Amino acid sequence: MGFSLDINDYLSYILYKNGINWDKMGNYLIGSYTARIDKGGRIKIPEKFRAAIEEEYGKEVFITSLTDKAVQIYPLPVWLNLAGISKQGLLQLKPDLRMFMLHVNRKGTHYEIDSKGRVLISQTLKDKAQIDTEVEIIGLNDHLEIWSKTSLDNILDQNPLTEENFERISDLKSGKEEQ
């Protein structure tokens, strides 16, 4: 009989070995889960992700696609901050931001996580991201991305991480700017 450990169990183990309780470390959305979209177009947000979102931000989310390759689920406060939405609305007068808002809001939907932890993914978003039934839900610190499992595997296979990637990431983390 084989032993398997998913990424979240592995992270929990590493944190535990370093004296950190996963459940007490904050509400980061990290790791990934395989999930299925039901016939009604709804997807159940994995429990660890759902608990982190609801505890930190509440049940309201904004669902959109920034690139048409994946669907993003943003807790509403994160989305409002990212989009520069304020009560004054002055940022929306900038042409680039206005075009961005037109694109993402045309496809996007303000939604509330239902009592079963599900959100509805519109047919338009599913079509654009080529999402069928089996998907990967990836936690990206403060939001989630939903990918077609096949598309994500292809992108990751075609774009392996290199030593140069790690060096650029290290520079970004250390605050060095590329010129």
N, C-alpha and C positions, 0 to 999 in steps of 0.2 A: 504494500500500500504506500503510495507516494505522499509527500508532504508538500502542501502549497501554502503560500502566504501572499495575500494581496498587498499592494503598496501601503494602504492605510494601517494594516496590521503590522507591517514592517516598520513604518514610522512610529507607531505606538510603542513597539518593542525597543527601538533605538532611543526614543525619548525616555522610556521607563528605565533603561539601563543607565541613562545619564541623570536620573533623579527628577525627571520632569513628568508630570501627570498630563497626558494628552488632553483630558477633559478640562484641565485647569489652565492650559497654555494660551487661551484666547480663542477668538472666533475666526481663525483663518480658514479659508476654503482651499485646502490642498489635497492632492491625491486624485484618484480617478475611480470611476465605477462604470461597469457596463449596465445598461438599462434598455428597456423596451418602450416604444411609444405605442399606446393602446389604439384601438380602432377609432376612438373619438378624437385622436390627435393629442392626447394628454400624456405627459411624462411624470412619473413620480420622482421627486427629488430625493436622492439618497438621504437617509435619516441624519447622518452626521452633518451633511451640508445644510439640510433643512433646519436642524436645531441651531446651527451657527448663525444662519441668516435670520431666523425669527428672533433669537435672543439678542443679537446685536442691532438689527435693523427693522424688525417687524415683518409682516407677511406681504407687503406690497413690493412688487418687482416690475422691472421694465424688461421686456423681451424683444430683442431685435437681432439684426445681423450687420456687422460692420464691414464685412468683406464678401459676403455671400458664400463663404466656404464653411462657416459654422454659425450656430445660433448662440447668442450671448444672453445670459440671464443676469441682470444687475439688480441687487437690492436697490429699491427706489432712491434712498439717500445717496448711494454711491453713484448712480446714474446722474442724478441732479448735479452732483459735484463735478463729475467728469464732463458733462455737457456744458458746464458753466452757467447753468440756469440759476438765476437769482430773482428776487422780487423786483429788482429794477429792470431786468431784461436787457440791459444795454449791450451785453456781449453779443446778443443775437443780431446786432446791427453790423457786425463784422462779416464780410462776404463769405469767407471760408467757413466760419462757424455756422452761418445761416445755411450754406449748401450742405454741410454735414448734418445739420438738424433736419433738413428736408429729406435727405436720404434715409437716415435711421428712423425718423418718425413715420415716414410713409410705410415702412415695413414693420415698425415697432408697435407694441401693445403694452399698455399699463395693465397689470394683472395682479390678482391676489392669490397667494398659495391657498388651495382649498383645504378642507379639514382632513383630507387623506394625503396631503403633502404633494398634490399634483398641480401642474400648470399646463395650460393649453398652448401648443405650438401651432401657429397658423399654417395653413397649407402653403401659402406663399413662401414662408420661411423654410419649410421642409423641402419644397421644390428647389429653391435657390441653393440650399446647402446639400442637396441630394441625400436627404435623410429619409430612410425607409422605416424599419421597425427597430433594428438593433443599433444602439448608439453608445458612444463613450461620453460620459459626463466628466469633464476635467475641471478641477478647482484651480483657479488662478488668483489666489490670495483674497480678493475682494469681490469676485464674480465667478460665474460658471460659464463654461463653453460646452455646447453639445455638438458632437461631430458624428458624421457617418463613420462607423468603425472602419469600413473599407477606405474611405477618403483619408482618414487620419493615418492609417497604416501606410498608405502610399506616400503621403507627404513626409512622414517621418523616415521612411525607407529611402526616399530620394534626397533627403536633407539631413544626413547624419551629422552629429556634432563633431567638430574638428578642434584641434589644438588652437587654431586661430579664433574660433568661436569662444572658447574658454578664456582666451586672453582678452578679447573685447569685452566679455561679460565681467571679467575681473576689473578691467579699467572702468567700466560703468559703475560697478559696486564701490570702487575706491574713489569715485568722483572725478576721475580723469576724463577730459573731453577729447573726442577725436577731432583732428583738424583736417 
